[in-house]
Amino acid sequence: MPGPNFKKAALIAIILFACQFANAQAVSTPENTPSEWSAPYQPFRIAGNLYYVGTYDLACYLITTSEGNILINTGLAASADRINKNIETLGFKPTDTRILLTTQAHFDHMAGMAAIQRLTGAKMMVNRGDSSVVADGGKSDYALLSTFEPVKIDRVLNNRDTIKLGAARLVMLNHPGHTKGSCSFLFDVRDKQRSYRVLIANMPTIVTEKKFSEVPTYKQIASDYAYTLREMKKLSFDIWLASHASQFNLHKKHKPGDKYNPSVFIDKAGYDAALKDLQRQFSNKIKKN
């Protein structure tokens, strides 16, 4: 006859399994997810110790250091293995990832994060505005119904906090609107020729079809978008990248197999044009409120 301790342990195991099953059942991905979000793309070196390891359109970035590596974004849940293979293709070990970051807490940039965190034991660092959404797997997002596996947060970041690993120093910039904690990263990389100031920008696209005044769970959404557009216009950098490859015209600037050429990503005119278009969309949205 099993003793009380055995029965208690068995009960705990059943409860844990039920919770895990419930969480798994809660995860949902839209059926109309664009095919380019999961399509493979050859990883490559962007500049210095910065690499592209994402899919055809969901941009994921690896920053390597002597003390381990930083991974920014992970794409869809099904893309976690592909990202790890991309890292290996470049000659690095996925298990050397020490820090995980995201530009926004939406499933298309977060859904592979929990699996990669389990594999690597890396610390997840998240902008304060997105911390609740990361922790609950997207359930509290103000606009999207899609969810992902919740991720354990090790550090909550505030505007202009610095993330340090080895010689890498990344400044997180709070750029809310798209999500409550959308953010960009500003940092330097260097190769044998020169150093580059890099901006990984979360472009403030409008995700809700509702009027801003009809979003009760995000009352400051309009002022957040206005703030982000204003602040992003002030930034200085050499190279700019974004959360989606299509946002910074990756496929016009780089083809698989191209030689190392950071200069193709020096495109302030493209950045300014993208922001101008987003400002126009925001202004039109405001007129409807």
Buried (B, 14 or more C-beta within 10 A) or exposed (E): EEEEEEEEEEEEEEEEEEEEEEBEEBBBBEEEBBEBBBEEBBBBBBBBBBBBBBBBBBBBBBBBBEEBBBBBBBBBBBBBBBBBBBBEEBEBEBBBBBBBBBBBBBBBBBBBBBBBBEBBEBBBBBBBBBBBBBBBBBEBBBBBEBBBBBBEBEEBBEBEBEBEBBEBEBEBBBBBBBBBBBBBBBBBBEBEEEEBBBBBBBBBBBBBEBEBEEBEEBEBBBEBBBBBBEBBEEBEBBBBBBBBBBBBBBBEBBEEEEEEEBEBBBBEEBBEEBBEEBBEBBEEBEEEE
